[in-house]
Structure formats: C-alpha cells, structure tokens
C-alpha cells in the first residue's frame, strides 16, 4: 500500500526481509532523488526525456543488503518511505 505520508520503522517492516525491494521492476524518482542515488553509487538509474527518472530494481534493489535490509535507509526515495505491506 502506498501511504499519503512517509513512515519510518513500520512494525511490519522491522521483521521483513525486504520482499517489496524485489517485488517491483522499478521505482519512480524525483530529479533530486536521482542525483542523490547517483552520488551514493547507484548503477541502475534510468532517465527518459522529458524529465522522467527511475531506479531499475528488477530482481532486487541494488541497495538491498544480504540480510534484506536497506543499506541507504536514511536516504531512501520518497516512494520507499511511503510503501507499507499489508495483508
């Protein structure tokens, strides 16, 4: 579920292995987020004219650690901050 506002440390996320980070082909980014992830070393960034940015996460996000946790959690994109798994 995509929430209206960011959520940090949602109870369900604390015990998760990062399934959402492997469940989607890509995530949409703002231009600012694109630049920030580029500075953090992202290799799977995509830009399409006119002004569309995204991160390819097909098969798993490149920022997902071996334990399934986000290695850039404080710097993760807004769409990641707003996503919460529900039954």
C-alpha positions in Angstrom: 0.0 0.0 0.0 1.3 3.5 -0.8 0.6 5.9 2.0 0.0 9.6 1.8 2.8 10.4 4.1 6.2 8.8 4.9 6.5 6.2 7.6 9.7 5.2 9.4 10.1 1.8 11.1 6.6 0.5 10.5 6.1 -2.5 12.8 5.6 -4.9 9.9 8.8 -3.7 8.1 11.0 -4.3 11.2 10.8 -8.1 10.7 10.7 -8.1 6.9 13.4 -9.5 4.6 12.8 -6.7 2.0 10.3 -8.5 -0.2 9.0 -5.2 -1.5 12.5 -4.4 -2.7 12.3 -7.4 -5.0 8.6 -7.3 -6.0 8.6 -4.4 -8.5 10.5 -3.8 -11.7 11.3 -0.1 -11.0 10.5 2.9 -8.7 9.9 6.4 -9.8 12.3 9.1 -8.6 12.3 12.9 -8.5 15.3 14.6 -10.1 16.7 15.3 -6.7 16.4 11.7 -5.6 18.1 10.6 -8.9 21.0 12.8 -8.1 21.3 11.7 -4.5 21.2 8.0 -5.5 23.8 8.7 -8.2 26.1 10.2 -5.6 25.5 7.1 -3.4 26.8 4.9 -6.3 23.6 3.7 -8.0 24.4 1.9 -11.2 20.8 1.1 -12.4 19.4 4.6 -12.7 17.3 5.5 -15.7 16.4 8.8 -17.3 14.0 9.3 -20.1 13.1 12.5 -21.8 11.1 14.5 -20.8 12.3 14.5 -17.1 11.4 11.0 -16.0 13.7 9.3 -13.6 13.6 5.9 -12.1 15.7 3.2 -10.5 15.6 -0.3 -12.0 15.0 -2.8 -9.2 14.1 -5.8 -11.3 15.4 -8.8 -9.4 16.1 -6.7 -6.3 17.2 -3.2 -5.5 21.0 -2.7 -5.7 20.8 -1.0 -2.3 19.4 -4.1 -0.5 21.8 -5.8 1.7 22.3 -9.6 2.0 20.0 -9.5 5.1 17.3 -7.9 3.0 17.6 -4.6 4.8 18.0 -1.2 3.0 21.6 -0.1 3.1 20.6 3.6 2.4 17.6 3.7 4.7 18.1 7.3 5.8 18.5 8.4 2.1 15.9 6.1 0.5 13.5 7.6 -2.0 10.1 9.0 -1.1 8.2 6.2 -2.7 10.1 3.7 -0.5 9.3 5.8 2.6 5.6 5.7 1.7 5.3 2.0 0.9 4.0 -0.4 3.5 3.0 -4.1 3.0 -0.5 -5.0 4.2 -2.3 -8.4 4.2 
